[in-house]
Amino acid sequence: MTATALSKMVGSREGGILERVVLAVTFGLVVLFAVFIDGFATTGNLRVVLSNSASLVMLSCGMAVVIISRGLDLSLIAQMVAGATIFSVMVSGGSPASVALLVAIVAMALVGFVNAFLIAYVGISAMLATLASAMFVTGVFRFAILRGEFILLLPKSNPAVMFLAGNILPGVTVPVALMIVTLIATALLLKVSTAGSVIYAMGDNYQAARLTGLPVRRATVIVYVFASITALLAGLVTSAASGAVDFRTVSSGTLLFDVILVVVLGGIPLRGGRGGIRNILIGAALIAVLRNGMTLMNFTTQTQDALRGLVLILAIVIDNYLNPRDTETDTVGDL
Amino acid sequence: MIAQPVVSLENVTKTYGNTAALAGANFDLMPGEIHALVGENGAGKSTLCKLIAGVVTPSEGVLMIDGQTVTFSSPKDASRLGISMVYQETSLVPQLTVAQNIFLGRERVFNSVRHVRSAARQVLQRLNFKVDPSQLAGTLSAAKRQMVEIARAVFNQARVIILDEPTAALTPEETDHLFDLMQSLQKSGVAIIFISHALEEALTYADRISVLRNGRMMTTGPAADFDRAKLIHHMIGDELKEQGKMPVARRPPRSALPVLRVENIRMGSMVNNMSFSIFPGEITGLAGLIGSGRSEVAKVIMGHTKRNFGGGRIWLDGREVRYGVPAQAVADGIAYISEDRKLDGFFDTLSIAENIGLGWLAKFGGRRLITPRARMRTLAREWVDRLSIRSIGVERPVLYLSGGNQQKVVIAKSLIQNPRLVIFDEPTRGVDVGAIAEIRQIIRGFADSGAGVILISSYLPEILDTCDRILVAKSGTIAAEFSRAEASAASILNAAIH
């Protein structure tokens, strides 16, 4: 009875047992942390959690759209730092912020387009295509712009950087505002636009979508370019907040890991075809709470990684158990 | 001394879902005999073999080996008793050598390469195979791969070898060699079952022949008692003959210009120089055995399959076309309704309305930015009524529907595109009996509206009942063409098999 009540509250229509489990676990953790950790249940901490998860949510929006179309984008983090690099180098060099933003958007859209081209036209698997482009982008940027360094410092006093790190309204930071914009854009793309209809169809059954005559290639391009733009926005707010573009975020893999974690834990199956921003929010809530709680408890990053790994494996096992492969399709042709 | 059958099936039934692939079949295999299994597509030949090889387990009935009742839980159990099956698609590991493949599953912890190779060479020599044991299996021709599989069966001391259409990919010389080999194995006491669509092979090389039809064992007897006509008679039965002489329906006058004309289409090894024309207002049946290249040619026309395209020309309404992706074919008014709706027909997480609506969106969505959901829902509702799709509501997942209604949704998804030509690939497969008639009526009605229809079906009564003109595909070419009046089950089958 509680389960149905909860599902009504969440508005779940189909399946969605995993997201209910995750939601319940998140509530449990919040209660636990609030009782046992000093300073967890404060408005200040809440604001920190929100701001810190802004870029995670933005990246997750991009990744969710890709995964719903039955793709995968391992180059998101590389694009995030590359986009931030272009922007910072240009504003440091004296270009107006609007021009820098435009150039960064065009460059990242190009990366997204190349990803989509490799996947939809050349026919390379999404995992390999985006892995290769991640390595290529990281390599080129570190070689050509950072000259082998890992870190690019931002001009802290630049008005554009100050704007990105500041408040847009009293109490609402720019990252949070951008996060909300990204969430709305994702919802519009998925649920309102024609591309969204194609994205769900191809995620559900790519061959059927293709044979029906749906523009699956065009949708693939839209999906990966959209993911690139979310990565760029995430890169801008992250680097503005920390004052540096750090290429170690790519090589450490933790962030990419968190993004996939958010999507999968939120209940978007890697098979594609299902999910929406509700799932992103649920997944992000758990990861944000977990991150914040573990940091407040002074867990080392190694312990945090280990715990997250455990959580992901658990989630995937539960997901596989709850959404088994259709056994009937396996036996077709036996007659 | 009366020999005991090495394999025997008593009253065996195998059901998949609610269809029986094999119904109450009895079958005996004597030691040292070559036994041919013949029958139409879906008659239950493969199922019978898989039961013996332990790949599937009987739903009812008893399987006996050497007079002992056995229950196989996996092919391993069967192979322990000396039963080996050689599949149509060979199961060799392409990255391993011939010798390693022969030894597969029998390796010891430490394998001496030389030992493995010399033992493999012995087996190959005993069978008079000219295959180099150190060659990689992936580099072998189809015929040699099959030989290696047989060698593996012999090496594993198989007493029963089952061959699923062994000659389908072989040249005449290779076929001769294979049957020589089968005869020499037979002399050493090995019993052989082979499935074949080439009736002459069965008549020439088998000791006994069993004929299956619709999952039932029709007859078994010494090969000498049969001839081609008798076999075909058993394969199709009496009731079909009469059905074949259905009164000729009113035929719309054929328009001079075909909707679709294809010439010399070639694709890989499946389609060889296929040429035909499709006329408006007419249902053109495409009969033939599974693997005769029917679905493949449809997918080439649609632009779905491009790799291995070997040339050929396609005209739609007199204009030469060549599609790179199905979306272009759909835009020009061609729709293909696939033979396996679960695999590439419908979207199982989406609702009935969304499934049908996506068909509309694919054709008429154009450069629209926003999905017109309300409009798509109204149109979907219209089509649900037109095709009398029975459901509790168009917002329900399509997966909740029965097979027949699912198929109607897939058909609606294509017909909503207002196509000039629709290719129906096995449209009534896995469909409940009531819906079969309705689906045929839908197809008829659609053709009557002046569009072209290709109906691919492996089920002869469907072809005979529904089509105005019948093309018979064989080995990737059109082997024969019949008008509705000329066609009979026997004449189609005769043209379709070798």
Boltz contact constraints between the chains, C-beta under 6 A:
constraints:
  - contact:
      token1: [A, 192]
      token2: [B, 370]
      max_distance: 6.0
  - contact:
      token1: [A, 194]
      token2: [B, 365]
      max_distance: 6.0
  - contact:
      token1: [A, 194]
      token2: [B, 368]
      max_distance: 6.0
  - contact:
      token1: [A, 194]
      token2: [B, 371]
      max_distance: 6.0
  - contact:
      token1: [A, 197]
      token2: [B, 371]
      max_distance: 6.0
  - contact:
      token1: [A, 201]
      token2: [B, 347]
      max_distance: 6.0
  - contact:
      token1: [A, 201]
      token2: [B, 358]
      max_distance: 6.0
  - contact:
      token1: [A, 204]
      token2: [B, 347]
      max_distance: 6.0
  - contact:
      token1: [A, 204]
      token2: [B, 349]
      max_distance: 6.0
  - contact:
      token1: [A, 205]
      token2: [B, 347]
      max_distance: 6.0
  - contact:
      token1: [A, 207]
      token2: [B, 344]
      max_distance: 6.0
  - contact:
      token1: [A, 208]
      token2: [B, 344]
      max_distance: 6.0
  - contact:
      token1: [A, 208]
      token2: [B, 345]
      max_distance: 6.0
  - contact:
      token1: [A, 210]
      token2: [B, 326]
      max_distance: 6.0
  - contact:
      token1: [A, 211]
      token2: [B, 326]
      max_distance: 6.0
  - contact:
      token1: [A, 211]
      token2: [B, 336]
      max_distance: 6.0
  - contact:
      token1: [A, 211]
      token2: [B, 344]
      max_distance: 6.0
  - contact:
      token1: [A, 212]
      token2: [B, 359]
      max_distance: 6.0
  - contact:
      token1: [A, 212]
      token2: [B, 362]
      max_distance: 6.0
  - contact:
      token1: [A, 213]
      token2: [B, 326]
      max_distance: 6.0
  - contact:
      token1: [A, 213]
      token2: [B, 327]
      max_distance: 6.0
  - contact:
      token1: [A, 213]
      token2: [B, 330]
      max_distance: 6.0
  - contact:
      token1: [A, 213]
      token2: [B, 362]
      max_distance: 6.0
  - contact:
      token1: [A, 214]
      token2: [B, 362]
      max_distance: 6.0
  - contact:
      token1: [A, 215]
      token2: [B, 327]
      max_distance: 6.0
  - contact:
      token1: [A, 273]
      token2: [B, 349]
      max_distance: 6.0
  - contact:
      token1: [A, 274]
      token2: [B, 349]
      max_distance: 6.0
  - contact:
      token1: [A, 329]
      token2: [B, 342]
      max_distance: 6.0
  - contact:
      token1: [A, 332]
      token2: [B, 340]
      max_distance: 6.0
  - contact:
      token1: [A, 335]
      token2: [B, 16]
      max_distance: 6.0
  - contact:
      token1: [A, 335]
      token2: [B, 21]
      max_distance: 6.0
  - contact:
      token1: [A, 335]
      token2: [B, 42]
      max_distance: 6.0
